[in-house]
């Protein structure tokens, strides 16, 4: 996974092996071996690579496009998988999503929609904070 991810991210970003190797502080040959899976970089080098490609360290090391069909998301962006809408319109938010966004039982989410861009869920408190900031700015 790591080697495939390094190769994919480098090509996606349009960098040569020499450019990335120079930014990380290793030889082009070392980078080539990481990309083929012949060797693996140490944690310090993985952190630098994750920063260069703007992905999380966890995704850099473990993400598998084969499982999702999607490339590695940028840091702070997530794909939690598909949810099924029940007969009354209810959905179940995946546990990882609830953990990342601290959604607890009884928490309130607002469902926002745009016919061109789709649906979005946002915690009620966050929406109200943004709304209040906009109102305050307009009142000035």
NUKEPA-698771 format. One record per residue (C-alpha): x, y, z; residue number from 0; residue in one letter. Coordinates in Angstrom, 1 decimal. Example, Ala and Ser with C-alpha at 12.3 -4.5 7.8 and 13.67 -1.06 7.14 Angstrom:
SITE       px       py       pz   resi   resn
SITE     12.3     -4.5      7.8      0      a
SITE     13.7     -1.1      7.1      1      s
***
This chain:
SITE       px       py       pz   resi   resn
SITE      0.0      0.0      0.0      0      x
SITE      2.7      2.5      1.0      1      x
SITE      4.7      2.1     -2.2      2      x
SITE      1.6      2.4     -4.4      3      x
SITE      0.4      5.5     -2.5      4      x
SITE      3.8      7.1     -2.8      5      x
SITE      3.9      6.5     -6.6      6      x
SITE      0.3      7.6     -7.1      7      x
SITE      0.7     10.8     -5.1      8      x
SITE      4.0     11.8     -6.7      9      x
SITE      2.5     11.3    -10.2     10      x
SITE     -0.7     13.1     -9.2     11      x
SITE      1.3     16.1     -8.0     12      x
SITE      3.4     16.1    -11.1     13      x
SITE      6.8     15.7     -9.4     14      x
SITE      9.8     13.7    -10.5     15      x
SITE     11.5     11.3     -8.3     16      x
SITE     14.5     13.7     -8.1     17      x
SITE     12.3     16.5     -6.9     18      x
SITE     10.6     14.5     -4.1     19      x
SITE     13.9     12.9     -3.1     20      x
SITE     15.5     16.3     -2.8     21      x
SITE     12.7     17.6     -0.6     22      x
SITE     12.8     14.6      1.7     23      x
SITE     16.6     14.5      1.8     24      x
SITE     17.3     11.1      0.2     25      x
SITE     18.6      9.8     -3.0     26      x
SITE     16.4      9.2     -6.1     27      x
SITE     17.2      5.5     -5.8     28      x
SITE     15.9      5.4     -2.2     29      x
SITE     12.7      6.9     -3.3     30      x
SITE     12.4      4.5     -6.2     31      x
SITE     12.8      1.6     -3.8     32      x
SITE     10.0      3.0     -1.5     33      x
SITE      7.7      3.3     -4.5     34      x
SITE      8.3     -0.3     -5.6     35      x
SITE      7.9     -1.6     -2.0     36      x
SITE     11.5     -2.9     -2.0     37      x
SITE     12.2     -0.9      1.1     38      x
SITE     10.1      1.4      3.4     39      x
SITE     10.9      4.9      4.7     40      x
SITE     11.4      5.6      8.4     41      x
SITE      8.7      7.5     10.3     42      x
SITE     10.4     10.8     10.0     43      x
SITE     10.6     10.5      6.2     44      x
SITE      6.9      9.3      6.1     45      x
SITE      5.9     12.5      8.0     46      x
SITE      7.8     14.7      5.5     47      x
SITE      6.1     12.8      2.6     48      x
SITE      2.7     13.2      4.2     49      x
SITE      3.3     17.0      4.5     50      x
SITE      4.5     17.3      1.0     51      x
SITE      1.4     15.5     -0.4     52      x
SITE     -1.0     17.1      2.2     53      x
SITE     -2.3     13.8      3.3     54      x
SITE     -2.6     12.2      6.8     55      x
SITE      0.2      9.9      7.9     56      x
SITE     -2.4      7.2      8.4     57      x
SITE     -3.7      7.5      4.9     58      x
SITE     -0.2      7.7      3.4     59      x
SITE      0.7      4.3      5.0     60      x
SITE     -2.6      2.4      5.1     61      x
SITE     -5.0      3.9      2.5     62      x
SITE     -6.0      1.4     -0.2     63      x
SITE     -7.7      2.8     -3.3     64      x
SITE     -8.7     -0.8     -4.1     65      x
SITE    -11.1     -0.8     -1.1     66      x
SITE    -12.8      2.5     -1.9     67      x
SITE    -12.2      3.1     -5.6     68      x
SITE    -11.1      6.6     -4.7     69      x
SITE     -7.7      8.2     -4.4     70      x
SITE     -6.2      9.2     -1.1     71      x
SITE     -8.1     12.2      0.2     72      x
SITE     -6.3     15.5      1.2     73      x
SITE     -5.6     15.9      4.9     74      x
SITE     -8.8     16.7      6.8     75      x
SITE    -11.1     15.3      4.1     76      x
SITE    -12.8     11.9      4.6     77      x
SITE    -14.7      9.3      2.7     78      x
SITE    -16.7      7.2      5.1     79      x
SITE    -18.4      5.0      2.6     80      x
SITE    -22.0      4.8      1.5     81      x
SITE    -25.0      4.8      3.8     82      x
SITE    -28.4      3.2      3.2     83      x
SITE    -31.5      5.3      3.5     84      x
SITE    -34.2      3.5      5.5     85      x
SITE    -37.9      3.4      4.5     86      x
SITE    -38.6      6.4      6.7     87      x
SITE    -35.6      8.3      5.4     88      x
SITE    -33.3      7.5      8.3     89      x
SITE    -29.5      7.0      7.8     90      x
SITE    -26.9      5.5     10.0     91      x
SITE    -23.7      7.6     10.3     92      x
SITE    -20.6      5.3     10.3     93      x
SITE    -18.8      5.1     13.7     94      x
SITE    -15.6      6.5     12.3     95      x
SITE    -17.4      9.6     11.1     96      x
SITE    -19.1     10.0     14.5     97      x
SITE    -15.8      9.6     16.2     98      x
SITE    -13.9     12.1     13.9     99      x
SITE    -16.7     14.7     14.2    100      x
SITE    -17.6     14.0     17.8    101      x
SITE    -21.2     13.2     17.0    102      x
SITE    -22.9     11.8     20.1    103      x
SITE    -26.3     10.3     20.8    104      x
SITE    -28.8     13.1     21.0    105      x
SITE    -26.6     15.5     19.0    106      x
SITE    -28.4     17.6     16.5    107      x
SITE    -27.3     17.9     12.9    108      x
SITE    -28.7     20.2     10.3    109      x
SITE    -29.3     18.8      6.8    110      x
SITE    -28.5     21.4      4.2    111      x
SITE    -29.2     21.0      0.5    112      x
SITE    -28.3     22.4     -2.9    113      x
SITE    -29.8     21.0     -6.0    114      x
SITE    -26.6     21.4     -7.9    115      x
SITE    -24.1     20.3     -5.2    116      x
SITE    -26.0     17.9     -3.1    117      x
SITE    -26.6     17.4      0.6    118      x
SITE    -24.5     18.3      3.7    119      x
SITE    -24.8     17.6      7.4    120      x
SITE    -23.5     20.1      9.8    121      x
SITE    -23.6     20.2     13.6    122      x
SITE    -26.3     22.6     14.8    123      x
SITE    -23.9     24.5     17.1    124      x
SITE    -21.4     25.0     14.3    125      x
SITE    -24.1     26.3     11.9    126      x
SITE    -25.5     28.7     14.5    127      x
SITE    -22.0     30.0     15.3    128      x
SITE    -21.4     30.8     11.6    129      x
SITE    -24.8     32.3     11.2    130      x
SITE    -24.3     34.6     14.3    131      x
SITE    -20.9     35.7     12.9    132      x
SITE    -22.5     36.6      9.6    133      x
SITE    -25.3     38.5     11.3    134      x
SITE    -22.9     40.4     13.5    135      x
SITE    -20.8     41.4     10.5    136      x
SITE    -23.9     42.6      8.6    137      x
SITE    -25.1     44.6     11.6    138      x
SITE    -21.8     46.6     11.7    139      x
***
